[in-house]
Amino acid sequence: VNAYEYQCDNSSCDVTTFVENVDGFLNYYSRMTERCEDFICTLALETSCEGSARICRSMNLKTSGDSIIRLLTKRYVAQPEVPCGSIIGVDDFAFKKRHTYGTIIVDEATHKPVAILDGRDGKTLKEWLSKNKHVKAVTRDRASAYSAAIKEILPDAMQIADRFHLHQNLLEAIRNTISSVLPVDIRIPSDSNSIAEPSVENDSKKNAIQCG
């Protein structure tokens, strides 16, 4: 395969040279073909990045789990932006528990994710909502960061609490009500006089239960 490199004569252009690209077979700066990348990505999605790397090494495909992660990230960034309807769902998730978190946005009509954002403090959500002002209703959890972001960018949008957190709010209200009415410890008085001592009669008589 011959790939030619060309030089740009335009002095105002930032790109000085550019190279031919064998589209559909081998991209620029690629170390493997498109078909090989498709196979590795499919294998990683079905197993894991480290598991895919071990399988690839047994097939004499030298790669690592970090390289597969970079390949998946590059393909995700290159995907076109998925359009969404007027009703969306917003929730947080953990990339790595107790370390890094993200925000996922799901289209309520198709039940498919339309965006994955970094962080859960509401900053990236504000940027996304500013580009999708056609949203009319948002289902979310009880996070105050999401509520403030939606209210700031889309003040007319309806905010809906999801079913899980509605149940959680109900249980919390019931628990607080019961705790305010009933004491923590309930003492039951015992009447010692009502408990009669068992009478012992005919000690010499054999017990009906115990033999001997």
N, C-alpha and C positions, 0 to 999 in steps of 0.2 A: 504494500500500500504506500503510495507516494502522497505526502501531504506537503503543500507548498506554503512558505511563509512570505507574506507581503509587507511592504513598508508604506506607511501613509505619508504622503507628501504635504498634507495640510498642516501648516505650522500651528494653527489654533486648535487642532484636535489633540485630546489627551492620550489617545491610543496611537503609539508609534508603529507597532507591528501587529499583524493579526495572521492567524494560521487557518488553513482549511480544516473543516470538521467533517468527519465521516459520520454523518447523522444516521442514527438507527443502528450503528454497528460499534463505533468506538468514539467516545466524546473526547473533548479537549482535556488534557491532563489525566485521562483515565488510565488505570493500570489493568483493567479487565473489560471485557466486552459487555455490551448492554444485556445480552442473553445471560451471561454469567452473573451480573448484578441482579437481574430479575430472579434468578434461581436462589441466590443467597438471601435476598430480601424475603422471598416467600418462605424459605426455610426458617429464617429468624422469626417471622411472625407466627409460624406454627409451633416453634419450640422456644428458643430464647437466643440472645446474641452470643452468649458463651457456648451454649449447646450447638448452635449453628457453626461457630468457629471450630469446635472439636470435630464435627462431622465433615466440614470442609477440609480440615487437615488430613483426615483419613482418605480423602479423595484427591490428595496432592494439590489442594487449593490453599495456598498460604495466606491466611488472613487472621485477624484477631477480633475479639468481641468489641473493642473500642472502635476498630475500623468499620465494623458492621453498624454500630450506633451512628457514626458519622455518615455512613451511606444512607441509613434510614432518615436521618435528620435532613440531609441534602435533598432527598426525594420529597420529604414532607414540605419543605420550604418551597420547592418548585411547583407544588400543586396549586392550581387556581383556587381562588377564594370561593368557598361554597356559599351560595345565596341561602338566606333563611326567610321564614315567614314573619308574620307580625307578632307571634307568640313564641317566646323562648323560655328555656329553663337554665338557671345559673347555679352552679355548685362548685365547691372546692374539692381537691383531691391531693394526695401526697405523691410527689415524684420519689421522695425518700422520706419515710415517716420520721417526724420530729426534726427534719432538716430543711427540705425544700418542698414547697407546695405550689400548686397551680390552680387555674380556674378553667372549667369546661363549660361550654355553651352548647345547648342541644335545641334543635328545632322541635317544637311540640307537635307539629303536624306530621313529620316524618320519623320522629324519635331517633334522629341521627345527629351525631356531633357535627357542629359547623365551625367551631374554633376552640383551640386550646391556648390559654394565655399563661404567662409567667406570673407567679405571685398570687396572693389572695387578699391584698390590701385595697383593691378597688382601682388602682391607677391604670392598669392595663385594661380593665373593664370600661373605664371612662373613654379611653381611646377607641375601643371597639364600638361602643355605643354611639360615639360622635360620628362614626362612619355608617351607622345603621339606625338612623333616626326614624325609620318606618316601623319600628317595634312599638306595639301598643300595650302589651302585657308581658310581665316577667314573673315566673315562678322562682322562688328562691328559698334559702333557709333563713335562720334568724340572725345571720351575720350583719352587724351594723355597717360594715364597710361596703357591702353590696347595696344595702338600702340607701346609703348616702350617695353612692355613685349614680344609681338609677335616678334618684330624686334630683340630683344636680344636672345631669345631662338630659333626662327625659322626665320633666316634672309632671307631664300629663299621662304618663304610662301607669297602668294599674299594676300594683305589686301584690302577688298572691303567695301566701305561705303554703308550702307543699304539705301533703297529707301526713307525713311522718312527724313534722314539727307541729302540726295542729294537734295530733295525738299527744305529743310531748308537752305542749302547752296545757292541754286539758288535764293530763295526769299531774302536772306541777300545780295547777290551780286546785285540784281536788286534795292533793297532799297538804298544801298550805291551809286550806279550809279545815281539814280534819285536825291538823296540828294546832290551829288556833282555838278549836272548840274542845277537843279532848286533851287531857293532860298526857304527859309523856309516860308516866307510870300510873297504872290503875291498880290500887290495892284492894284485894278481896278479903274482907274480915272473915275469920274462922270462928265458929261457935264451938268451944270445947265441950260445952254441956250436952250438945246434941249428939256427940259421938260417944256412944255407950261402950263401956269396956266389955269385951266378950266374957261371958260367964263360963266357968269351968265346972262341968258336972260329970260325975262318974269318971274320975281320972283313970280308974282301972279298966274302963271300957275301951276296946280297940277302936282306933280311928277308922272311919269308913273308907278313907282315901289311902292311908298308909297301912300297909299290912305288917304284922308282927307284934 
